[in-house]
Amino acid sequence: MTPERSLLAAWYGGLLAGLLPILLLGFLYSAIADRIVFVGWSLVFAAAWVLVLRHGLGAGWVGVRLAGLLLVLLGTGFAVFAALEAKHWEILDLGFRAVLPGLYHPWATAPRTSGALAGLLGLSGVAAILVSLVATNRREAQ
């Protein structure tokens, strides 16, 4: 694969892997809770995703470093999502039970679920960035 095709694959793959779930989650939870704040979260978060992805690819951060940066961004986004869930939990839980009763589970609308996911993603991202920096320092030392 040529470098241009590899860069295009990373760009479109990053857009598909990041934007689609972010926008679907925000729009779905907005419809379930009848609160536009979830759509706003998804649009702001999606814009941040595109900016970080574009900057990372432009800086040549293909691989572990870019993945780590995007994981930290995901962790931050889900921390904000957990705060939104905590604020609108009751209507979100009632809406989820009414709209999707077959898929309902209490953890689906619990802020602690998003908070735990945020922590896990953020820590994974920091670990990936540290691994990338150590690998870069080892290459430079040789």
N, CA, C and O atoms as CSV, one atom per row, in Angstrom:
chain,resi,resn,atom,element,x,y,z
A,1,MET,N,N,0.843,-1.171,0.000
A,1,MET,CA,C,0.000,0.000,0.000
A,1,MET,C,C,0.894,1.242,0.000
A,1,MET,O,O,1.852,1.328,0.768
A,2,THR,N,N,0.577,2.178,-0.850
A,2,THR,CA,C,1.371,3.400,-0.944
A,2,THR,C,C,1.126,4.273,0.286
A,2,THR,O,O,0.110,4.113,0.963
A,3,PRO,N,N,2.041,5.191,0.582
A,3,PRO,CA,C,1.849,6.063,1.744
A,3,PRO,C,C,0.565,6.907,1.660
A,3,PRO,O,O,-0.099,7.139,2.670
A,4,GLU,N,N,0.227,7.360,0.449
A,4,GLU,CA,C,-1.004,8.150,0.306
A,4,GLU,C,C,-2.237,7.315,0.619
A,4,GLU,O,O,-3.158,7.777,1.292
A,5,ARG,N,N,-2.245,6.074,0.123
A,5,ARG,CA,C,-3.392,5.194,0.383
A,5,ARG,C,C,-3.464,4.831,1.853
A,5,ARG,O,O,-4.552,4.723,2.418
A,6,SER,N,N,-2.308,4.641,2.474
A,6,SER,CA,C,-2.271,4.328,3.900
A,6,SER,C,C,-2.823,5.492,4.728
A,6,SER,O,O,-3.566,5.286,5.687
A,7,LEU,N,N,-2.450,6.715,4.345
A,7,LEU,CA,C,-2.951,7.893,5.036
A,7,LEU,C,C,-4.453,8.052,4.836
A,7,LEU,O,O,-5.179,8.383,5.773
A,8,LEU,N,N,-4.916,7.815,3.608
A,8,LEU,CA,C,-6.355,7.880,3.348
A,8,LEU,C,C,-7.115,6.816,4.124
A,8,LEU,O,O,-8.193,7.079,4.656
A,9,ALA,N,N,-6.556,5.621,4.187
A,9,ALA,CA,C,-7.198,4.547,4.950
A,9,ALA,C,C,-7.267,4.907,6.433
A,9,ALA,O,O,-8.280,4.652,7.084
A,10,ALA,N,N,-6.194,5.499,6.972
A,10,ALA,CA,C,-6.199,5.911,8.375
A,10,ALA,C,C,-7.224,7.020,8.609
A,10,ALA,O,O,-7.918,7.023,9.626
A,11,TRP,N,N,-7.317,7.961,7.668
A,11,TRP,CA,C,-8.268,9.062,7.796
A,11,TRP,C,C,-9.707,8.552,7.773
A,11,TRP,O,O,-10.479,8.822,8.693
A,12,TYR,N,N,-10.061,7.820,6.731
A,12,TYR,CA,C,-11.446,7.357,6.615
A,12,TYR,C,C,-11.783,6.301,7.654
A,12,TYR,O,O,-12.909,6.255,8.150
A,13,GLY,N,N,-10.824,5.456,7.988
A,13,GLY,CA,C,-11.049,4.480,9.055
A,13,GLY,C,C,-11.269,5.167,10.391
A,13,GLY,O,O,-12.142,4.766,11.161
A,14,GLY,N,N,-10.480,6.203,10.674
A,14,GLY,CA,C,-10.648,6.965,11.903
A,14,GLY,C,C,-11.966,7.703,11.958
A,14,GLY,O,O,-12.600,7.787,13.010
A,15,LEU,N,N,-12.376,8.237,10.821
A,15,LEU,CA,C,-13.680,8.908,10.778
A,15,LEU,C,C,-14.814,7.925,11.014
A,15,LEU,O,O,-15.726,8.195,11.796
A,16,LEU,N,N,-14.758,6.795,10.342
A,16,LEU,CA,C,-15.820,5.799,10.483
A,16,LEU,C,C,-15.854,5.211,11.890
A,16,LEU,O,O,-16.926,5.060,12.476
A,17,ALA,N,N,-14.692,4.884,12.426
A,17,ALA,CA,C,-14.631,4.260,13.751
A,17,ALA,C,C,-14.994,5.230,14.861
A,17,ALA,O,O,-15.484,4.808,15.908
A,18,GLY,N,N,-14.762,6.527,14.652
A,18,GLY,CA,C,-15.047,7.487,15.703
A,18,GLY,C,C,-16.355,8.219,15.545
A,18,GLY,O,O,-17.156,8.273,16.479
A,19,LEU,N,N,-16.582,8.781,14.378
A,19,LEU,CA,C,-17.769,9.613,14.191
A,19,LEU,C,C,-19.076,8.836,14.253
A,19,LEU,O,O,-20.039,9.281,14.877
A,20,LEU,N,N,-19.109,7.704,13.623
A,20,LEU,CA,C,-20.362,6.952,13.573
A,20,LEU,C,C,-20.872,6.578,14.965
A,20,LEU,O,O,-22.029,6.867,15.271
A,21,PRO,N,N,-20.065,5.949,15.820
A,21,PRO,CA,C,-20.576,5.623,17.156
A,21,PRO,C,C,-20.904,6.854,17.999
A,21,PRO,O,O,-21.888,6.851,18.739
A,22,ILE,N,N,-20.097,7.897,17.893
A,22,ILE,CA,C,-20.338,9.112,18.668
A,22,ILE,C,C,-21.673,9.730,18.283
A,22,ILE,O,O,-22.487,10.047,19.150
A,23,LEU,N,N,-21.898,9.901,16.996
A,23,LEU,CA,C,-23.142,10.522,16.533
A,23,LEU,C,C,-24.352,9.636,16.803
A,23,LEU,O,O,-25.407,10.132,17.198
A,24,LEU,N,N,-24.209,8.339,16.594
A,24,LEU,CA,C,-25.327,7.433,16.882
A,24,LEU,C,C,-25.707,7.455,18.352
A,24,LEU,O,O,-26.891,7.502,18.687
A,25,LEU,N,N,-24.723,7.421,19.225
A,25,LEU,CA,C,-25.001,7.440,20.667
A,25,LEU,C,C,-25.682,8.744,21.061
A,25,LEU,O,O,-26.681,8.722,21.780
A,26,GLY,N,N,-25.165,9.866,20.607
A,26,GLY,CA,C,-25.758,11.145,20.960
A,26,GLY,C,C,-27.176,11.315,20.447
A,26,GLY,O,O,-28.057,11.773,21.175
A,27,PHE,N,N,-27.394,10.947,19.198
A,27,PHE,CA,C,-28.737,11.095,18.627
A,27,PHE,C,C,-29.715,10.092,19.238
A,27,PHE,O,O,-30.877,10.429,19.464
A,28,LEU,N,N,-29.267,8.874,19.506
A,28,LEU,CA,C,-30.138,7.872,20.128
A,28,LEU,C,C,-30.539,8.298,21.534
A,28,LEU,O,O,-31.720,8.249,21.879
A,29,TYR,N,N,-29.584,8.712,22.342
A,29,TYR,CA,C,-29.907,9.120,23.711
A,29,TYR,C,C,-30.730,10.403,23.723
A,29,TYR,O,O,-31.548,10.603,24.621
A,30,SER,N,N,-30.525,11.264,22.749
A,30,SER,CA,C,-31.346,12.464,22.654
A,30,SER,C,C,-32.798,12.099,22.355
A,30,SER,O,O,-33.721,12.680,22.927
A,31,ALA,N,N,-32.990,11.149,21.469
A,31,ALA,CA,C,-34.353,10.715,21.137
A,31,ALA,C,C,-34.999,10.000,22.317
A,31,ALA,O,O,-36.181,10.201,22.598
A,32,ILE,N,N,-34.238,9.182,22.996
A,32,ILE,CA,C,-34.786,8.425,24.129
A,32,ILE,C,C,-35.152,9.351,25.280
A,32,ILE,O,O,-36.221,9.209,25.873
A,33,ALA,N,N,-34.281,10.292,25.599
A,33,ALA,CA,C,-34.504,11.174,26.745
A,33,ALA,C,C,-35.290,12.432,26.390
A,33,ALA,O,O,-35.704,13.175,27.279
A,34,ASP,N,N,-35.498,12.673,25.103
A,34,ASP,CA,C,-36.151,13.889,24.641
A,34,ASP,C,C,-35.409,15.128,25.161
A,34,ASP,O,O,-36.015,16.103,25.605
A,35,ARG,N,N,-34.090,15.051,25.088
A,35,ARG,CA,C,-33.221,16.151,25.502
A,35,ARG,C,C,-32.209,16.414,24.393
A,35,ARG,O,O,-31.486,15.510,23.975
A,36,ILE,N,N,-32.164,17.643,23.926
A,36,ILE,CA,C,-31.278,17.991,22.819
A,36,ILE,C,C,-29.816,18.075,23.258
A,36,ILE,O,O,-28.919,18.118,22.416
A,37,VAL,N,N,-29.575,18.099,24.554
A,37,VAL,CA,C,-28.218,18.235,25.059
A,37,VAL,C,C,-27.325,17.067,24.609
A,37,VAL,O,O,-26.119,17.248,24.441
A,38,PHE,N,N,-27.895,15.892,24.415
A,38,PHE,CA,C,-27.110,14.744,23.972
A,38,PHE,C,C,-26.673,14.906,22.505
A,38,PHE,O,O,-25.586,14.469,22.129
A,39,VAL,N,N,-27.511,15.525,21.696
A,39,VAL,CA,C,-27.126,15.826,20.316
A,39,VAL,C,C,-26.003,16.856,20.316
A,39,VAL,O,O,-25.038,16.733,19.561
A,40,GLY,N,N,-26.133,17.869,21.163
A,40,GLY,CA,C,-25.074,18.865,21.264
A,40,GLY,C,C,-23.756,18.247,21.689
A,40,GLY,O,O,-22.700,18.584,21.153
A,41,TRP,N,N,-23.821,17.337,22.661
A,41,TRP,CA,C,-22.611,16.632,23.095
A,41,TRP,C,C,-21.987,15.889,21.920
A,41,TRP,O,O,-20.776,15.958,21.709
A,42,SER,N,N,-22.812,15.178,21.156
A,42,SER,CA,C,-22.259,14.381,20.060
A,42,SER,C,C,-21.668,15.261,18.963
A,42,SER,O,O,-20.651,14.898,18.372
A,43,LEU,N,N,-22.274,16.395,18.681
A,43,LEU,CA,C,-21.739,17.280,17.642
A,43,LEU,C,C,-20.419,17.928,18.070
A,43,LEU,O,O,-19.485,18.017,17.273
A,44,VAL,N,N,-20.340,18.375,19.312
A,44,VAL,CA,C,-19.089,18.964,19.810
A,44,VAL,C,C,-18.001,17.894,19.881
A,44,VAL,O,O,-16.858,18.132,19.491
A,45,PHE,N,N,-18.363,16.726,20.379
A,45,PHE,CA,C,-17.407,15.633,20.505
A,45,PHE,C,C,-16.940,15.155,19.128
A,45,PHE,O,O,-15.760,14.857,18.942
A,46,ALA,N,N,-17.854,15.083,18.175
A,46,ALA,CA,C,-17.483,14.676,16.814
A,46,ALA,C,C,-16.540,15.694,16.178
A,46,ALA,O,O,-15.594,15.313,15.488
A,47,ALA,N,N,-16.788,16.974,16.402
A,47,ALA,CA,C,-15.888,18.006,15.868
A,47,ALA,C,C,-14.500,17.880,16.496
A,47,ALA,O,O,-13.489,18.001,15.803
A,48,ALA,N,N,-14.453,17.641,17.791
A,48,ALA,CA,C,-13.160,17.455,18.460
A,48,ALA,C,C,-12.450,16.220,17.913
A,48,ALA,O,O,-11.234,16.236,17.723
A,49,TRP,N,N,-13.196,15.163,17.663
A,49,TRP,CA,C,-12.619,13.938,17.107
A,49,TRP,C,C,-11.953,14.216,15.755
A,49,TRP,O,O,-10.821,13.797,15.513
A,50,VAL,N,N,-12.669,14.927,14.882
A,50,VAL,CA,C,-12.135,15.231,13.550
A,50,VAL,C,C,-10.887,16.102,13.661
A,50,VAL,O,O,-9.906,15.875,12.953
A,51,LEU,N,N,-10.919,17.094,14.544
A,51,LEU,CA,C,-9.758,17.977,14.701
A,51,LEU,C,C,-8.538,17.222,15.223
A,51,LEU,O,O,-7.430,17.409,14.720
A,52,VAL,N,N,-8.735,16.379,16.221
A,52,VAL,CA,C,-7.612,15.620,16.780
A,52,VAL,C,C,-7.096,14.616,15.758
A,52,VAL,O,O,-5.885,14.453,15.605
A,53,LEU,N,N,-7.997,13.947,15.064
A,53,LEU,CA,C,-7.581,12.991,14.043
A,53,LEU,C,C,-6.803,13.695,12.933
A,53,LEU,O,O,-5.760,13.200,12.505
A,54,ARG,N,N,-7.287,14.826,12.469
A,54,ARG,CA,C,-6.617,15.580,11.409
A,54,ARG,C,C,-5.248,16.073,11.860
A,54,ARG,O,O,-4.269,15.971,11.120
A,55,HIS,N,N,-5.185,16.602,13.067
A,55,HIS,CA,C,-3.908,17.091,13.583
A,55,HIS,C,C,-2.917,15.944,13.759
A,55,HIS,O,O,-1.746,16.069,13.401
A,56,GLY,N,N,-3.385,14.834,14.307
A,56,GLY,CA,C,-2.506,13.686,14.523
A,56,GLY,C,C,-1.965,13.112,13.226
A,56,GLY,O,O,-0.778,12.802,13.130
A,57,LEU,N,N,-2.817,12.969,12.236
A,57,LEU,CA,C,-2.360,12.451,10.947
A,57,LEU,C,C,-1.441,13.454,10.254
A,57,LEU,O,O,-0.467,13.064,9.611
A,58,GLY,N,N,-1.747,14.738,10.382
A,58,GLY,CA,C,-0.894,15.763,9.792
A,58,GLY,C,C,0.486,15.820,10.432
A,58,GLY,O,O,1.474,16.156,9.780
A,59,ALA,N,N,0.538,15.485,11.723
A,59,ALA,CA,C,1.821,15.480,12.435
A,59,ALA,C,C,2.577,14.165,12.249
A,59,ALA,O,O,3.696,14.011,12.738
A,60,GLY,N,N,1.963,13.226,11.543
A,60,GLY,CA,C,2.621,11.946,11.300
A,60,GLY,C,C,2.475,10.951,12.426
A,60,GLY,O,O,3.281,10.027,12.535
A,61,TRP,N,N,1.471,11.111,13.265
A,61,TRP,CA,C,1.272,10.224,14.400
A,61,TRP,C,C,0.397,9.042,14.038
A,61,TRP,O,O,-0.676,8.869,14.616
A,62,VAL,N,N,0.821,8.251,13.123
A,62,VAL,CA,C,0.064,7.057,12.752
A,62,VAL,C,C,0.458,5.948,13.722
A,62,VAL,O,O,1.643,5.773,14.009
A,63,GLY,N,N,-0.490,5.220,14.215
A,63,GLY,CA,C,-0.187,4.087,15.084
A,63,GLY,C,C,-0.547,4.338,16.531
A,63,GLY,O,O,-1.592,4.911,16.841
A,64,VAL,N,N,0.335,3.898,17.410
A,64,VAL,CA,C,0.051,3.872,18.841
A,64,VAL,C,C,-0.130,5.276,19.417
A,64,VAL,O,O,-1.015,5.487,20.245
A,65,ARG,N,N,0.685,6.230,18.997
A,65,ARG,CA,C,0.578,7.581,19.551
A,65,ARG,C,C,-0.775,8.211,19.207
A,65,ARG,O,O,-1.425,8.794,20.075
A,66,LEU,N,N,-1.194,8.098,17.966
A,66,LEU,CA,C,-2.487,8.656,17.566
A,66,LEU,C,C,-3.626,7.910,18.250
A,66,LEU,O,O,-4.591,8.529,18.697
A,67,ALA,N,N,-3.522,6.592,18.337
A,67,ALA,CA,C,-4.555,5.815,19.029
A,67,ALA,C,C,-4.650,6.234,20.491
A,67,ALA,O,O,-5.749,6.353,21.033
A,68,GLY,N,N,-3.513,6.458,21.124
A,68,GLY,CA,C,-3.521,6.899,22.517
A,68,GLY,C,C,-4.178,8.255,22.682
A,68,GLY,O,O,-4.959,8.468,23.609
A,69,LEU,N,N,-3.861,9.162,21.788
A,69,LEU,CA,C,-4.464,10.488,21.841
A,69,LEU,C,C,-5.981,10.412,21.652
A,69,LEU,O,O,-6.734,11.092,22.348
A,70,LEU,N,N,-6.415,9.589,20.717
A,70,LEU,CA,C,-7.853,9.436,20.485
A,70,LEU,C,C,-8.532,8.733,21.661
A,70,LEU,O,O,-9.684,9.034,21.974
A,71,LEU,N,N,-7.838,7.805,22.312
A,71,LEU,CA,C,-8.403,7.154,23.496
A,71,LEU,C,C,-8.567,8.146,24.651
A,71,LEU,O,O,-9.558,8.100,25.380
A,72,VAL,N,N,-7.596,9.036,24.811
A,72,VAL,CA,C,-7.726,10.076,25.846
A,72,VAL,C,C,-8.914,10.980,25.525
A,72,VAL,O,O,-9.671,11.356,26.421
A,73,LEU,N,N,-9.077,11.326,24.254
A,73,LEU,CA,C,-10.233,12.127,23.845
A,73,LEU,C,C,-11.537,11.384,24.121
A,73,LEU,O,O,-12.500,11.982,24.600
A,74,LEU,N,N,-11.576,10.094,23.824
A,74,LEU,CA,C,-12.769,9.297,24.121
A,74,LEU,C,C,-13.067,9.285,25.617
A,74,LEU,O,O,-14.220,9.413,26.028
A,75,GLY,N,N,-12.032,9.131,26.418
A,75,GLY,CA,C,-12.215,9.152,27.868
A,75,GLY,C,C,-12.801,10.473,28.340
A,75,GLY,O,O,-13.696,10.496,29.185
A,76,THR,N,N,-12.298,11.566,27.795
A,76,THR,CA,C,-12.812,12.886,28.150
A,76,THR,C,C,-14.270,13.036,27.705
A,76,THR,O,O,-15.108,13.549,28.446
A,77,GLY,N,N,-14.552,12.583,26.496
A,77,GLY,CA,C,-15.920,12.674,25.980
A,77,GLY,C,C,-16.901,11.868,26.818
A,77,GLY,O,O,-18.008,12.331,27.092
A,78,PHE,N,N,-16.509,10.677,27.223
A,78,PHE,CA,C,-17.410,9.861,28.039
A,78,PHE,C,C,-17.523,10.380,29.463
A,78,PHE,O,O,-18.530,10.122,30.123
A,79,ALA,N,N,-16.526,11.102,29.958
A,79,ALA,CA,C,-16.655,11.743,31.266
A,79,ALA,C,C,-17.731,12.837,31.202
A,79,ALA,O,O,-18.543,12.969,32.118
A,80,VAL,N,N,-17.731,13.610,30.123
A,80,VAL,CA,C,-18.775,14.624,29.936
A,80,VAL,C,C,-20.136,13.946,29.760
A,80,VAL,O,O,-21.142,14.409,30.296
A,81,PHE,N,N,-20.156,12.841,29.001
A,81,PHE,CA,C,-21.402,12.102,28.797
A,81,PHE,C,C,-21.947,11.592,30.126
A,81,PHE,O,O,-23.157,11.625,30.350
A,82,ALA,N,N,-21.075,11.125,31.003
A,82,ALA,CA,C,-21.507,10.642,32.324
A,82,ALA,C,C,-22.139,11.782,33.123
A,82,ALA,O,O,-23.132,11.576,33.820
A,83,ALA,N,N,-21.568,12.976,33.023
A,83,ALA,CA,C,-22.145,14.129,33.711
A,83,ALA,C,C,-23.531,14.464,33.155
A,83,ALA,O,O,-24.443,14.803,33.909
A,84,LEU,N,N,-23.682,14.369,31.838
A,84,LEU,CA,C,-24.999,14.606,31.229
A,84,LEU,C,C,-26.001,13.532,31.649
A,84,LEU,O,O,-27.164,13.831,31.923
A,85,GLU,N,N,-25.550,12.302,31.699
A,85,GLU,CA,C,-26.429,11.218,32.158
A,85,GLU,C,C,-26.868,11.445,33.598
A,85,GLU,O,O,-28.029,11.218,33.940
A,86,ALA,N,N,-25.944,11.890,34.437
A,86,ALA,CA,C,-26.285,12.131,35.838
A,86,ALA,C,C,-27.340,13.235,35.967
A,86,ALA,O,O,-28.241,13.152,36.801
A,87,LYS,N,N,-27.214,14.258,35.137
A,87,LYS,CA,C,-28.167,15.369,35.199
A,87,LYS,C,C,-29.551,14.962,34.678
A,87,LYS,O,O,-30.568,15.396,35.218
A,88,HIS,N,N,-29.591,14.142,33.643
A,88,HIS,CA,C,-30.860,13.778,32.998
A,88,HIS,C,C,-31.191,12.300,33.191
A,88,HIS,O,O,-31.884,11.708,32.364
A,89,TRP,N,N,-30.706,11.707,34.267
A,89,TRP,CA,C,-30.816,10.267,34.435
A,89,TRP,C,C,-32.265,9.788,34.469
A,89,TRP,O,O,-32.604,8.815,33.795
A,90,GLU,N,N,-33.115,10.444,35.232
A,90,GLU,CA,C,-34.475,9.947,35.411
A,90,GLU,C,C,-35.249,9.890,34.087
A,90,GLU,O,O,-35.865,8.870,33.778
A,91,ILE,N,N,-35.222,10.962,33.316
A,91,ILE,CA,C,-35.950,10.975,32.045
A,91,ILE,C,C,-35.300,10.030,31.038
A,91,ILE,O,O,-35.992,9.418,30.225
A,92,LEU,N,N,-33.992,9.911,31.089
A,92,LEU,CA,C,-33.283,8.989,30.207
A,92,LEU,C,C,-33.665,7.543,30.522
A,92,LEU,O,O,-33.926,6.750,29.618
A,93,ASP,N,N,-33.695,7.213,31.802
A,93,ASP,CA,C,-34.060,5.858,32.204
A,93,ASP,C,C,-35.511,5.545,31.838
A,93,ASP,O,O,-35.801,4.463,31.328
A,94,LEU,N,N,-36.405,6.466,32.090
A,94,LEU,CA,C,-37.820,6.249,31.737
A,94,LEU,C,C,-38.001,6.131,30.228
A,94,LEU,O,O,-38.750,5.279,29.750
A,95,GLY,N,N,-37.315,6.988,29.483
A,95,GLY,CA,C,-37.409,6.936,28.026
A,95,GLY,C,C,-36.851,5.646,27.467
A,95,GLY,O,O,-37.417,5.083,26.530
A,96,PHE,N,N,-35.752,5.167,28.023
A,96,PHE,CA,C,-35.151,3.925,27.554
A,96,PHE,C,C,-36.110,2.758,27.800
A,96,PHE,O,O,-36.288,1.895,26.941
A,97,ARG,N,N,-36.718,2.746,28.975
A,97,ARG,CA,C,-37.687,1.674,29.292
A,97,ARG,C,C,-38.899,1.715,28.354
A,97,ARG,O,O,-39.434,0.672,27.980
A,98,ALA,N,N,-39.323,2.917,27.982
A,98,ALA,CA,C,-40.509,3.055,27.138
A,98,ALA,C,C,-40.214,2.748,25.676
A,98,ALA,O,O,-41.012,2.092,25.006
A,99,VAL,N,N,-39.071,3.220,25.176
A,99,VAL,CA,C,-38.774,3.092,23.753
A,99,VAL,C,C,-38.162,1.739,23.412
A,99,VAL,O,O,-38.514,1.139,22.396
A,100,LEU,N,N,-37.259,1.259,24.242
A,100,LEU,CA,C,-36.550,0.003,23.971
A,100,LEU,C,C,-36.640,-0.944,25.169
A,100,LEU,O,O,-35.620,-1.264,25.779
A,101,PRO,N,N,-37.852,-1.395,25.511
A,101,PRO,CA,C,-37.979,-2.225,26.716
A,101,PRO,C,C,-37.243,-3.565,26.614
A,101,PRO,O,O,-36.792,-4.096,27.628
A,102,GLY,N,N,-37.120,-4.107,25.424
A,102,GLY,CA,C,-36.428,-5.380,25.264
A,102,GLY,C,C,-34.926,-5.267,25.441
A,102,GLY,O,O,-34.269,-6.242,25.806
A,103,LEU,N,N,-34.374,-4.086,25.186
A,103,LEU,CA,C,-32.932,-3.863,25.322
A,103,LEU,C,C,-32.553,-3.200,26.638
A,103,LEU,O,O,-31.370,-3.055,26.947
A,104,TYR,N,N,-33.556,-2.797,27.411
A,104,TYR,CA,C,-33.271,-2.036,28.630
A,104,TYR,C,C,-32.509,-2.867,29.658
A,104,TYR,O,O,-32.834,-4.026,29.916
A,105,HIS,N,N,-31.506,-2.250,30.222
A,105,HIS,CA,C,-30.796,-2.781,31.375
A,105,HIS,C,C,-30.370,-1.570,32.193
A,105,HIS,O,O,-29.976,-0.561,31.609
A,106,PRO,N,N,-30.433,-1.625,33.499
A,106,PRO,CA,C,-30.107,-0.442,34.307
A,106,PRO,C,C,-28.724,0.156,34.034
A,106,PRO,O,O,-28.557,1.371,34.147
A,107,TRP,N,N,-27.754,-0.643,33.685
A,107,TRP,CA,C,-26.414,-0.104,33.440
A,107,TRP,C,C,-26.356,0.747,32.172
A,107,TRP,O,O,-25.433,1.546,32.009
A,108,ALA,N,N,-27.339,0.585,31.262
A,108,ALA,CA,C,-27.321,1.336,29.998
A,108,ALA,C,C,-27.514,2.833,30.212
A,108,ALA,O,O,-27.063,3.640,29.399
A,109,THR,N,N,-28.181,3.207,31.297
A,109,THR,CA,C,-28.418,4.625,31.551
A,109,THR,C,C,-27.729,5.106,32.823
A,109,THR,O,O,-27.912,6.257,33.221
A,110,ALA,N,N,-26.950,4.258,33.458
A,110,ALA,CA,C,-26.285,4.645,34.704
A,110,ALA,C,C,-25.050,5.500,34.420
A,110,ALA,O,O,-24.200,5.114,33.617
A,111,PRO,N,N,-24.949,6.646,35.065
A,111,PRO,CA,C,-23.771,7.495,34.861
A,111,PRO,C,C,-22.471,6.796,35.261
A,111,PRO,O,O,-21.419,7.079,34.688
A,112,ARG,N,N,-22.530,5.905,36.220
A,112,ARG,CA,C,-21.300,5.217,36.647
A,112,ARG,C,C,-20.760,4.305,35.547
A,112,ARG,O,O,-19.558,4.043,35.503
A,113,THR,N,N,-21.627,3.820,34.661
A,113,THR,CA,C,-21.160,3.015,33.533
A,113,THR,C,C,-20.313,3.863,32.592
A,113,THR,O,O,-19.218,3.462,32.197
A,114,SER,N,N,-20.823,5.031,32.239
A,114,SER,CA,C,-20.062,5.938,31.366
A,114,SER,C,C,-18.820,6.448,32.070
A,114,SER,O,O,-17.779,6.636,31.440
A,115,GLY,N,N,-18.922,6.674,33.370
A,115,GLY,CA,C,-17.760,7.126,34.126
A,115,GLY,C,C,-16.661,6.075,34.166
A,115,GLY,O,O,-15.482,6.395,34.020
A,116,ALA,N,N,-17.052,4.813,34.366
A,116,ALA,CA,C,-16.066,3.731,34.368
A,116,ALA,C,C,-15.441,3.573,32.983
A,116,ALA,O,O,-14.234,3.362,32.862
A,117,LEU,N,N,-16.259,3.674,31.951
A,117,LEU,CA,C,-15.750,3.596,30.582
A,117,LEU,C,C,-14.792,4.752,30.298
A,117,LEU,O,O,-13.761,4.564,29.653
A,118,ALA,N,N,-15.133,5.942,30.779
A,118,ALA,CA,C,-14.260,7.108,30.603
A,118,ALA,C,C,-12.906,6.879,31.258
A,118,ALA,O,O,-11.866,7.173,30.667
A,119,GLY,N,N,-12.920,6.358,32.466
A,119,GLY,CA,C,-11.666,6.088,33.156
A,119,GLY,C,C,-10.827,5.039,32.451
A,119,GLY,O,O,-9.614,5.195,32.306
A,120,LEU,N,N,-11.473,3.977,32.017
A,120,LEU,CA,C,-10.769,2.909,31.311
A,120,LEU,C,C,-10.160,3.407,29.999
A,120,LEU,O,O,-9.004,3.110,29.698
A,121,LEU,N,N,-10.928,4.154,29.229
A,121,LEU,CA,C,-10.424,4.695,27.964
A,121,LEU,C,C,-9.303,5.699,28.183
A,121,LEU,O,O,-8.298,5.678,27.472
A,122,GLY,N,N,-9.472,6.575,29.161
A,122,GLY,CA,C,-8.442,7.568,29.443
A,122,GLY,C,C,-7.133,6.936,29.890
A,122,GLY,O,O,-6.063,7.330,29.424
A,123,LEU,N,N,-7.206,5.966,30.783
A,123,LEU,CA,C,-5.996,5.282,31.246
A,123,LEU,C,C,-5.336,4.492,30.118
A,123,LEU,O,O,-4.111,4.458,30.011
A,124,SER,N,N,-6.145,3.865,29.289
A,124,SER,CA,C,-5.583,3.142,28.142
A,124,SER,C,C,-4.870,4.094,27.190
A,124,SER,O,O,-3.803,3.777,26.664
A,125,GLY,N,N,-5.465,5.254,26.975
A,125,GLY,CA,C,-4.843,6.248,26.101
A,125,GLY,C,C,-3.530,6.763,26.648
A,125,GLY,O,O,-2.554,6.902,25.910
A,126,VAL,N,N,-3.502,7.047,27.939
A,126,VAL,CA,C,-2.258,7.511,28.556
A,126,VAL,C,C,-1.186,6.432,28.463
A,126,VAL,O,O,-0.028,6.729,28.166
A,127,ALA,N,N,-1.567,5.176,28.716
A,127,ALA,CA,C,-0.608,4.067,28.611
A,127,ALA,C,C,-0.077,3.943,27.188
A,127,ALA,O,O,1.119,3.729,26.993
A,128,ALA,N,N,-0.947,4.074,26.196
A,128,ALA,CA,C,-0.510,3.980,24.797
A,128,ALA,C,C,0.442,5.118,24.437
A,128,ALA,O,O,1.430,4.901,23.736
A,129,ILE,N,N,0.152,6.320,24.909
A,129,ILE,CA,C,1.040,7.453,24.637
A,129,ILE,C,C,2.403,7.227,25.291
A,129,ILE,O,O,3.437,7.500,24.683
A,130,LEU,N,N,2.405,6.728,26.525
A,130,LEU,CA,C,3.677,6.464,27.199
A,130,LEU,C,C,4.484,5.390,26.479
A,130,LEU,O,O,5.700,5.516,26.335
A,131,VAL,N,N,3.809,4.334,26.026
A,131,VAL,CA,C,4.498,3.283,25.265
A,131,VAL,C,C,5.093,3.868,23.987
A,131,VAL,O,O,6.219,3.535,23.616
A,132,SER,N,N,4.359,4.718,23.327
A,132,SER,CA,C,4.842,5.349,22.104
A,132,SER,C,C,6.055,6.229,22.367
A,132,SER,O,O,7.015,6.221,21.596
A,133,LEU,N,N,6.011,6.981,23.449
A,133,LEU,CA,C,7.137,7.852,23.781
A,133,LEU,C,C,8.380,7.045,24.149
A,133,LEU,O,O,9.494,7.402,23.766
A,134,VAL,N,N,8.188,5.968,24.885
A,134,VAL,CA,C,9.329,5.104,25.240
A,134,VAL,C,C,9.933,4.492,23.982
A,134,VAL,O,O,11.154,4.461,23.833
A,135,ALA,N,N,9.091,4.007,23.080
A,135,ALA,CA,C,9.587,3.425,21.836
A,135,ALA,C,C,10.330,4.464,20.994
A,135,ALA,O,O,11.360,4.153,20.396
A,136,THR,N,N,9.822,5.677,20.946
A,136,THR,CA,C,10.485,6.748,20.203
A,136,THR,C,C,11.837,7.080,20.822
A,136,THR,O,O,12.820,7.269,20.106
A,137,ASN,N,N,11.887,7.150,22.143
A,137,ASN,CA,C,13.163,7.440,22.820
A,137,ASN,C,C,14.176,6.330,22.593
A,137,ASN,O,O,15.367,6.608,22.447
A,138,ARG,N,N,13.738,5.095,22.561
A,138,ARG,CA,C,14.652,3.975,22.304
A,138,ARG,C,C,15.201,4.033,20.887
A,138,ARG,O,O,16.385,3.776,20.671
A,139,ARG,N,N,14.354,4.369,19.920
A,139,ARG,CA,C,14.817,4.480,18.524
A,139,ARG,C,C,15.828,5.606,18.385
A,139,ARG,O,O,16.824,5.467,17.675
A,140,GLU,N,N,15.576,6.715,19.058
A,140,GLU,CA,C,16.487,7.855,18.966
A,140,GLU,C,C,17.817,7.567,19.654
A,140,GLU,O,O,18.857,8.079,19.239
A,141,ALA,N,N,17.788,6.746,20.706
A,141,ALA,CA,C,19.008,6.431,21.448
A,141,ALA,C,C,19.927,5.487,20.657
A,141,ALA,O,O,21.136,5.453,20.887
A,142,GLN,N,N,19.354,4.739,19.745
A,142,GLN,CA,C,20.150,3.767,18.980
A,142,GLN,C,C,20.851,4.426,17.880
A,142,GLN,O,O,21.571,3.770,17.126
